[in-house]
């Protein structure tokens, strides 16, 4: 006999309830007592003699700690029931609903906002808390984790060992608002301090007084911190560690970078999969605002937003009349890369006096590495990428080159000079951060021997071959006031980047 979708949903709920109960080793009577129901009630629900109610589903979910599985089956059932009856959908639940003793803190609402700035990212977390426990709450644990290369754990680990996250750079600030309009600062204390991970106790106190969150009371806390582009990759993750009613995420990114955003979620009972609802984007002036939210997320679920900044094609099909074309070179200029035509690119640079100027050299190299980190958000640079100090309007003899192998460390070149080159050359297409709208066919030696300085002033010779030789030669040219167009054969035309995307090919060696 054919059953209706509503009947099948009710059967799924009963089956999930029975599975979770059996997994905890509880009888129907024991579960009913723990939930505060008549001893026979669970038996009636599992036997389909009573239809499940929202209160029953919430109590079962809380007592069995089902990671949202029971609640999800109930919502599927309840959505079908409301659709058939024409009743309006449920309102978001209130914290006054029954919770098992000892539940402790409940997050009624969380809004997590991540804003892309010139210096990095600014994260602001706002949480509305309810103490459903039996003891006053005097502190709240928060976590800050960075991952510069989320798709390359080995490279990220090496990077953060050399460039650890510090409490000083976080500029952590926290406040508490009890709903009366008064906002007070919260002191904080470090719990764990690792290279890429921090755990911090936010204290319900400050220099003037203490203000514990007592059982049955509510409050709102807000904390904010900053992380530079050199340590934060293109991702933002929220983990559900307390019972949560509503979780909302907002990304505030530069619209000119044309961000492409997607998301994934995982839980204890499900493998990684796409977000169940799509992030929604709208533009406000020059900012791309992306919003996403979910109600009643299961405990230990993780929601991860990821993005890639991409160049907008000249002929965007959805662009309306009067739409502004954003050129690749405009994007480079937007992050501080000096563009062709600026006299700075043609001026000679000054060499470092090492080791006397070691600190100045390190600061400039740090700026170059940070610029490479931001560039990774704009373009894949699968052939590798380099940047020289004059491209950041710094007239010093420093350049950094990232090899095509992203697991390799960037090469730092201080006071470099070519001491030998292979007489054999080849021609490949090159691009330039300072001339990013075009590509040009440039002859380069297949091997390059470069003498360059160490931090202590000593000099070494490094031999580069094929693609790395091309990248290094390109950056040394910048330090001598030359662009790749100066190396091109007479009469060879430049190729617009849009045409190159269709006809270009990888370097072949």
VEXDREN-2710 file (C-alpha; in Angstrom, 1 decimal):
% VEXDREN-2710
k/r/px/py/pz
1/UNK/0.0/0.0/0.0
2/UNK/1.3/3.4/-1.0
3/UNK/2.0/5.8/1.9
4/UNK/2.0/9.6/1.7
5/UNK/5.2/11.7/2.1
6/UNK/3.9/12.9/5.5
7/UNK/3.5/9.3/6.7
8/UNK/6.9/8.4/5.5
9/UNK/8.4/11.4/7.3
10/UNK/6.7/10.4/10.5
11/UNK/8.1/6.9/10.1
12/UNK/11.6/8.3/9.6
13/UNK/11.3/10.3/12.7
14/UNK/10.2/7.3/14.8
15/UNK/13.0/5.2/13.3
16/UNK/15.6/7.8/14.0
17/UNK/14.3/8.2/17.6
18/UNK/14.5/4.4/18.1
19/UNK/18.0/4.2/16.6
20/UNK/19.4/7.0/18.8
21/UNK/17.7/5.6/21.9
22/UNK/19.1/2.1/21.3
23/UNK/22.5/3.6/20.6
24/UNK/22.5/5.2/24.1
25/UNK/21.3/1.9/25.7
26/UNK/18.1/3.4/27.1
27/UNK/14.7/1.7/27.3
28/UNK/11.6/3.6/26.2
29/UNK/10.6/4.1/29.8
30/UNK/14.1/5.4/30.8
31/UNK/14.1/7.9/28.0
32/UNK/10.6/9.2/28.8
33/UNK/11.6/9.8/32.4
34/UNK/14.7/11.7/31.4
35/UNK/12.6/13.8/29.0
36/UNK/10.0/14.6/31.7
37/UNK/7.2/12.6/30.0
38/UNK/4.8/9.9/31.1
39/UNK/6.7/6.5/31.0
40/UNK/4.6/5.3/28.1
41/UNK/4.9/8.3/25.9
42/UNK/8.0/7.4/24.0
43/UNK/6.5/4.0/23.3
44/UNK/3.4/5.7/21.8
45/UNK/5.6/8.0/19.6
46/UNK/7.8/5.2/18.3
47/UNK/4.7/3.1/17.7
48/UNK/3.1/6.0/15.7
49/UNK/0.1/6.2/18.1
50/UNK/1.1/9.8/19.0
51/UNK/2.4/12.3/16.4
52/UNK/5.7/14.0/17.4
53/UNK/5.5/17.5/18.7
54/UNK/8.1/20.2/18.6
55/UNK/8.6/20.1/22.4
56/UNK/9.0/16.3/22.3
57/UNK/11.5/16.5/19.4
58/UNK/13.6/19.2/21.2
59/UNK/13.7/17.2/24.5
60/UNK/14.7/14.0/22.7
61/UNK/17.4/15.8/20.7
62/UNK/18.8/17.3/23.9
63/UNK/18.7/14.2/26.0
64/UNK/20.1/11.9/23.4
65/UNK/22.6/14.4/22.1
66/UNK/21.8/13.3/18.5
67/UNK/23.9/16.0/16.8
68/UNK/20.7/17.3/15.1
69/UNK/19.6/14.1/13.6
70/UNK/16.3/13.8/15.5
71/UNK/15.6/17.5/15.1
72/UNK/16.2/17.3/11.3
73/UNK/13.7/14.4/11.0
74/UNK/11.2/16.3/12.9
75/UNK/11.6/19.4/10.8
76/UNK/11.1/17.4/7.6
77/UNK/7.9/15.9/9.1
78/UNK/6.7/19.3/10.4
79/UNK/7.3/21.1/7.2
80/UNK/5.2/18.6/5.3
81/UNK/2.5/18.8/7.9
82/UNK/2.3/22.6/7.7
83/UNK/2.4/22.5/3.9
84/UNK/-0.6/20.1/3.8
85/UNK/-2.6/22.1/6.3
86/UNK/-1.7/25.5/4.8
87/UNK/-0.6/26.7/8.3
88/UNK/2.2/29.3/8.5
89/UNK/5.7/28.1/9.2
90/UNK/7.2/28.0/12.7
91/UNK/8.7/31.0/14.3
92/UNK/12.3/30.7/15.6
93/UNK/12.2/29.0/19.0
94/UNK/12.7/30.9/22.3
95/UNK/15.2/30.0/24.9
96/UNK/12.4/29.6/27.5
97/UNK/11.6/26.1/26.0
98/UNK/12.5/23.1/28.1
99/UNK/16.2/22.1/28.3
100/UNK/17.7/19.3/30.2
101/UNK/19.2/20.2/33.6
102/UNK/22.9/21.2/33.3
103/UNK/22.6/22.4/29.7
104/UNK/24.6/25.5/30.7
105/UNK/25.1/28.2/28.2
106/UNK/22.9/28.5/25.1
107/UNK/23.7/30.8/22.1
108/UNK/20.3/32.3/21.1
109/UNK/21.8/34.2/18.2
110/UNK/25.3/34.6/16.7
111/UNK/26.3/37.1/14.0
112/UNK/29.9/36.6/12.8
113/UNK/31.2/39.3/10.4
114/UNK/34.5/39.1/8.6
115/UNK/35.6/42.3/6.8
116/UNK/38.4/42.5/4.2
117/UNK/40.6/45.6/4.9
118/UNK/43.7/47.0/3.4
119/UNK/45.8/45.5/6.2
120/UNK/44.0/42.1/6.5
121/UNK/40.8/40.9/7.9
122/UNK/38.7/42.2/10.8
123/UNK/36.5/39.7/12.6
124/UNK/33.6/40.7/14.8
125/UNK/31.6/38.1/16.7
126/UNK/28.3/39.1/18.4
127/UNK/26.6/36.4/20.6
128/UNK/23.4/36.6/22.5
129/UNK/23.8/34.2/25.5
130/UNK/21.3/32.6/27.8
131/UNK/22.3/30.7/31.0
132/UNK/20.2/27.6/31.1
133/UNK/22.3/26.0/33.7
134/UNK/22.3/26.0/37.5
135/UNK/25.5/27.9/38.2
136/UNK/26.7/31.4/37.4
137/UNK/29.0/31.8/34.4
138/UNK/32.1/33.9/35.0
139/UNK/34.1/33.3/31.8
140/UNK/33.5/32.3/28.1
141/UNK/36.0/30.5/25.9
142/UNK/36.7/31.7/22.4
143/UNK/39.1/30.4/19.8
144/UNK/41.1/32.1/17.0
145/UNK/42.7/29.9/14.3
146/UNK/44.5/31.0/11.2
147/UNK/45.4/28.9/8.1
148/UNK/47.2/30.8/5.4
149/UNK/47.0/27.9/2.8
150/UNK/43.9/25.9/3.7
151/UNK/44.4/23.5/0.8
152/UNK/48.1/22.8/1.6
153/UNK/48.5/21.9/5.4
154/UNK/52.2/21.3/5.1
155/UNK/52.9/24.7/3.6
156/UNK/50.6/26.3/6.2
157/UNK/52.3/24.6/9.1
158/UNK/55.8/25.8/7.9
159/UNK/54.5/29.3/7.2
160/UNK/53.0/29.7/10.7
161/UNK/56.0/28.3/12.4
162/UNK/58.1/31.0/10.8
163/UNK/55.4/33.7/11.1
164/UNK/53.4/32.8/14.3
165/UNK/50.2/34.6/15.2
166/UNK/50.7/36.8/18.2
167/UNK/48.2/38.2/20.8
168/UNK/49.7/41.7/20.2
169/UNK/48.7/41.7/16.5
170/UNK/45.1/40.4/17.2
171/UNK/44.2/43.6/19.0
172/UNK/41.5/41.6/20.8
173/UNK/38.7/43.7/22.3
174/UNK/35.6/42.3/24.1
175/UNK/32.5/43.9/25.5
176/UNK/29.3/42.8/27.3
177/UNK/25.8/44.3/27.0
178/UNK/23.1/43.3/29.5
179/UNK/20.3/44.9/27.4
180/UNK/20.0/48.1/29.5
181/UNK/22.0/50.1/27.0
182/UNK/25.1/49.9/29.1
183/UNK/28.1/48.3/27.5
184/UNK/31.2/47.3/29.6
185/UNK/34.6/46.1/28.5
186/UNK/35.5/42.5/29.4
187/UNK/38.9/41.5/30.5
188/UNK/40.5/38.4/28.9
189/UNK/43.1/35.8/29.7
190/UNK/45.0/33.5/27.4
191/UNK/44.4/29.8/27.8
192/UNK/46.5/28.3/24.9
193/UNK/49.0/30.1/22.7
194/UNK/50.2/28.2/19.6
195/UNK/51.6/29.4/16.3
196/UNK/48.3/29.3/14.4
197/UNK/45.8/28.8/17.2
198/UNK/44.8/30.8/20.3
199/UNK/42.3/30.0/23.0
200/UNK/41.1/32.9/25.1
201/UNK/38.9/33.2/28.2
202/UNK/36.6/36.3/28.0
203/UNK/36.0/37.2/31.7
204/UNK/32.7/38.6/33.0
205/UNK/34.6/41.2/34.8
206/UNK/36.8/44.3/34.3
207/UNK/38.9/46.7/36.4
208/UNK/35.8/48.1/38.1
209/UNK/33.6/45.2/38.9
210/UNK/32.4/41.6/38.2
211/UNK/29.2/40.8/36.4
212/UNK/28.6/37.0/36.3
213/UNK/25.8/35.6/34.1
214/UNK/23.4/34.1/36.6
215/UNK/21.0/31.1/35.8
216/UNK/18.0/32.3/33.8
217/UNK/19.7/35.6/32.8
218/UNK/20.7/36.8/29.3
219/UNK/23.4/39.0/28.0
220/UNK/25.1/39.8/24.7
221/UNK/28.9/39.7/24.3
222/UNK/30.9/41.0/21.3
223/UNK/34.5/40.5/20.6
224/UNK/36.7/41.6/17.7
225/UNK/40.2/40.9/16.4
226/UNK/42.4/41.5/13.4
227/UNK/44.7/39.2/11.3
228/UNK/47.0/40.3/8.5
229/UNK/46.7/39.0/4.9
230/UNK/50.0/37.1/5.4
231/UNK/48.3/34.8/8.0
232/UNK/44.6/34.6/7.0
233/UNK/43.6/32.6/3.9
234/UNK/40.4/32.9/1.9
235/UNK/38.1/31.1/4.3
236/UNK/36.0/31.7/7.4
237/UNK/34.7/28.9/9.6
238/UNK/32.2/28.7/12.4
239/UNK/32.0/25.7/14.8
240/UNK/29.0/25.0/16.9
241/UNK/30.2/24.1/20.4
242/UNK/27.2/25.2/22.4
243/UNK/23.4/24.7/21.8
244/UNK/22.7/27.4/19.2
245/UNK/19.3/28.7/18.0
246/UNK/20.5/30.8/15.1
247/UNK/23.9/31.2/13.4
248/UNK/24.5/34.0/10.9
249/UNK/27.6/34.8/8.9
250/UNK/28.4/37.9/7.0
251/UNK/31.4/38.5/4.6
252/UNK/32.3/42.1/3.7
253/UNK/34.6/41.9/0.7
254/UNK/35.8/44.4/-2.0
255/UNK/33.3/44.3/-4.9
256/UNK/36.1/45.3/-7.2
257/UNK/37.8/42.0/-6.5
258/UNK/34.7/40.2/-7.8
259/UNK/34.6/37.5/-5.1
260/UNK/33.4/34.0/-5.9
261/UNK/32.0/32.5/-2.7
262/UNK/30.9/28.9/-1.8
263/UNK/30.5/27.0/1.4
264/UNK/30.6/23.5/3.0
265/UNK/29.4/22.0/6.2
266/UNK/30.2/18.9/8.3
267/UNK/28.9/17.3/11.4
268/UNK/29.5/14.2/13.5
269/UNK/26.8/12.4/11.6
270/UNK/27.5/13.6/8.1
271/UNK/30.5/13.9/5.7
272/UNK/31.5/17.3/4.2
273/UNK/28.9/18.6/1.8
274/UNK/27.7/21.9/0.4
275/UNK/25.8/24.3/2.6
276/UNK/22.1/23.4/2.6
277/UNK/21.2/27.0/1.6
278/UNK/23.2/29.2/-0.7
279/UNK/25.0/32.3/0.6
280/UNK/23.2/35.5/-0.6
281/UNK/25.2/38.4/-2.1
282/UNK/24.3/42.0/-2.6
283/UNK/26.6/45.0/-3.2
284/UNK/26.6/48.1/-1.1
285/UNK/28.7/50.8/-2.9
286/UNK/32.2/49.3/-3.5
287/UNK/31.6/46.4/-1.1
288/UNK/30.3/42.9/-1.8
289/UNK/28.2/41.8/1.2
290/UNK/27.5/38.0/1.5
291/UNK/25.0/36.7/4.1
292/UNK/24.2/33.2/5.2
293/UNK/22.4/31.8/8.2
294/UNK/21.0/28.6/9.7
295/UNK/18.6/27.7/12.5
296/UNK/19.2/25.1/15.2
297/UNK/22.6/23.8/13.9
298/UNK/23.6/20.5/15.4
299/UNK/26.3/20.5/18.1
300/UNK/29.8/20.1/16.7
301/UNK/28.7/21.1/13.2
302/UNK/31.2/23.2/11.2
303/UNK/30.3/25.7/8.5
304/UNK/33.0/26.9/6.3
305/UNK/32.8/29.8/3.8
306/UNK/35.5/30.0/1.1
307/UNK/36.1/32.5/-1.7
308/UNK/38.3/33.3/-4.6
309/UNK/38.9/36.8/-6.0
310/UNK/38.7/36.7/-9.7
311/UNK/38.9/39.3/-12.5
312/UNK/35.7/40.3/-14.2
313/UNK/35.8/39.8/-18.0
314/UNK/35.5/42.8/-20.2
315/UNK/32.2/41.5/-21.7
316/UNK/30.3/40.3/-18.7
317/UNK/27.0/38.9/-19.9
318/UNK/25.0/40.1/-16.8
319/UNK/26.4/43.6/-16.8
320/UNK/23.7/46.2/-17.4
321/UNK/24.0/49.5/-19.3
322/UNK/26.6/51.7/-17.8
323/UNK/28.3/48.9/-15.9
324/UNK/31.9/49.7/-15.0
325/UNK/34.6/47.5/-16.4
326/UNK/37.2/46.6/-13.9
327/UNK/40.5/45.8/-15.6
328/UNK/43.1/43.4/-14.1
329/UNK/45.6/46.3/-13.8
330/UNK/43.0/48.2/-11.7
331/UNK/42.9/45.3/-9.3
332/UNK/46.7/45.3/-9.0
333/UNK/46.6/49.0/-8.5
334/UNK/43.9/48.6/-5.8
335/UNK/46.3/46.5/-3.6
336/UNK/49.2/48.9/-4.0
337/UNK/51.1/47.6/-7.0
338/UNK/52.7/50.4/-9.0
339/UNK/51.6/50.3/-12.6
340/UNK/53.4/50.8/-15.9
341/UNK/53.9/54.5/-16.8
342/UNK/54.9/55.4/-13.2
343/UNK/58.5/56.8/-13.1
344/UNK/59.2/54.7/-10.0
345/UNK/59.5/51.6/-12.2
346/UNK/62.3/53.2/-14.2
347/UNK/64.4/54.6/-11.3
348/UNK/67.5/52.9/-10.0
349/UNK/67.3/51.2/-6.6
350/UNK/69.6/51.5/-3.7
351/UNK/71.4/48.5/-2.4
352/UNK/71.3/47.4/1.3
353/UNK/74.3/47.9/3.5
354/UNK/74.3/44.6/5.4
355/UNK/74.2/43.6/8.1
356/UNK/73.9/47.2/9.2
357/UNK/70.5/47.6/7.4
358/UNK/69.2/44.1/8.3
359/UNK/66.1/45.4/10.1
360/UNK/65.1/47.6/7.2
361/UNK/65.7/44.7/4.7
362/UNK/63.6/42.4/6.8
363/UNK/60.7/44.9/7.0
364/UNK/60.7/45.4/3.2
365/UNK/60.8/41.6/2.6
366/UNK/57.9/41.1/5.0
367/UNK/55.9/43.7/3.0
368/UNK/56.8/41.8/-0.2
369/UNK/55.7/38.5/1.2
370/UNK/52.5/40.1/2.5
371/UNK/51.8/41.4/-1.0
372/UNK/52.3/37.9/-2.4
373/UNK/49.7/36.6/0.1
374/UNK/47.2/39.1/-1.1
375/UNK/48.0/38.3/-4.7
376/UNK/47.1/34.6/-4.1
377/UNK/43.6/35.8/-3.4
378/UNK/43.3/37.5/-6.8
379/UNK/44.9/35.1/-9.1
380/UNK/46.1/31.4/-9.1
381/UNK/49.6/32.2/-10.5
382/UNK/50.2/28.5/-11.3
383/UNK/53.5/29.3/-13.0
384/UNK/54.8/31.0/-9.9
385/UNK/55.0/34.7/-9.1
386/UNK/57.5/37.3/-8.0
387/UNK/57.4/40.9/-6.8
388/UNK/60.2/43.5/-6.5
389/UNK/60.4/46.4/-4.1
390/UNK/60.0/49.1/-6.8
391/UNK/56.5/47.6/-7.5
392/UNK/55.5/48.7/-4.0
393/UNK/57.1/52.1/-4.5
394/UNK/60.2/51.1/-2.5
395/UNK/63.5/52.0/-4.1
396/UNK/65.6/49.2/-2.6
397/UNK/67.3/46.1/-4.0
398/UNK/64.9/43.4/-2.8
399/UNK/62.7/40.9/-4.5
400/UNK/60.7/37.8/-3.5
401/UNK/59.8/34.9/-5.9
402/UNK/57.3/32.2/-5.1
403/UNK/58.1/29.0/-7.1
404/UNK/55.3/27.2/-9.0
405/UNK/55.4/24.5/-6.3
406/UNK/53.4/26.1/-3.6
407/UNK/54.9/23.9/-0.9
408/UNK/58.3/25.5/-1.5
409/UNK/59.4/28.5/0.4
410/UNK/59.6/31.9/-1.4
411/UNK/63.1/32.9/-2.6
412/UNK/64.4/36.1/-1.1
413/UNK/66.8/38.1/-3.3
414/UNK/68.8/41.0/-1.6
415/UNK/71.3/43.0/-3.7
416/UNK/71.1/40.4/-6.5
417/UNK/73.3/40.4/-9.7
418/UNK/73.5/37.9/-12.5
419/UNK/77.0/36.4/-12.7
420/UNK/76.4/33.8/-15.4
421/UNK/73.7/32.9/-17.9
422/UNK/73.1/29.9/-20.2
423/UNK/73.7/31.1/-23.8
424/UNK/70.7/29.0/-24.8
425/UNK/67.4/30.8/-24.5
426/UNK/63.7/30.2/-25.2
427/UNK/60.6/32.3/-25.6
428/UNK/57.6/32.1/-23.3
429/UNK/54.7/34.4/-22.5
430/UNK/55.2/36.5/-19.5
431/UNK/52.9/38.8/-17.5
432/UNK/53.8/41.5/-15.0
433/UNK/52.0/42.7/-11.9
434/UNK/52.7/46.3/-13.1
435/UNK/51.4/45.6/-16.6
436/UNK/48.7/43.0/-15.9
437/UNK/46.3/43.8/-18.9
438/UNK/48.7/42.2/-21.4
439/UNK/51.0/39.3/-21.9
440/UNK/54.2/39.3/-24.0
441/UNK/56.5/36.7/-25.6
442/UNK/59.9/37.2/-24.0
443/UNK/63.2/35.4/-24.6
444/UNK/65.1/34.3/-21.4
445/UNK/68.2/32.2/-20.6
446/UNK/67.4/28.6/-19.6
447/UNK/69.8/28.9/-16.6
448/UNK/70.7/31.9/-14.5
449/UNK/73.5/32.1/-11.8
450/UNK/72.7/34.9/-9.3
451/UNK/74.9/36.3/-6.6
452/UNK/72.9/37.7/-3.7
453/UNK/73.3/38.8/-0.1
454/UNK/72.3/37.1/3.1
455/UNK/71.0/38.9/6.2
456/UNK/74.5/38.9/7.7
457/UNK/76.0/40.5/4.6
458/UNK/77.7/37.4/3.3
459/UNK/77.1/36.6/-0.4
460/UNK/76.1/33.3/-2.1
461/UNK/75.5/32.2/-5.6
462/UNK/72.3/30.4/-6.5
463/UNK/71.7/28.7/-9.8
464/UNK/68.1/28.8/-11.2
465/UNK/66.8/26.8/-14.2
466/UNK/63.9/27.0/-16.6
467/UNK/60.7/28.6/-15.1
468/UNK/62.5/29.8/-11.9
469/UNK/65.3/31.3/-14.0
470/UNK/62.6/33.2/-15.9
471/UNK/60.9/34.4/-12.8
472/UNK/64.1/35.5/-11.1
473/UNK/65.4/37.3/-14.3
474/UNK/62.0/39.2/-14.5
475/UNK/62.4/40.5/-10.9
476/UNK/66.1/41.4/-11.3
477/UNK/65.1/43.4/-14.3
478/UNK/62.7/45.4/-12.1
479/UNK/65.6/46.3/-9.8
480/UNK/67.4/47.6/-12.8
481/UNK/64.5/49.7/-14.0
482/UNK/63.5/47.4/-16.9
483/UNK/60.2/45.8/-17.8
484/UNK/59.6/42.6/-19.8
485/UNK/58.6/44.7/-22.9
486/UNK/62.2/45.9/-23.1
487/UNK/63.2/42.3/-23.7
488/UNK/60.7/41.5/-26.4
489/UNK/61.9/41.1/-30.0
490/UNK/61.1/44.1/-32.3
491/UNK/57.7/43.9/-33.9
492/UNK/56.3/41.2/-31.6
493/UNK/52.9/42.4/-30.5
494/UNK/51.5/42.3/-26.9
495/UNK/48.5/40.0/-26.3
496/UNK/45.5/41.3/-24.4
497/UNK/44.9/39.2/-21.3
498/UNK/41.4/38.3/-22.5
499/UNK/42.9/36.8/-25.7
500/UNK/45.7/35.2/-23.8
501/UNK/43.2/33.3/-21.6
502/UNK/41.9/31.6/-24.7
503/UNK/45.1/31.0/-26.6
504/UNK/47.8/31.0/-23.9
505/UNK/49.6/27.9/-22.9
506/UNK/51.7/26.7/-19.9
507/UNK/55.4/27.2/-19.9
508/UNK/57.1/24.2/-21.6
509/UNK/60.6/23.1/-20.6
END
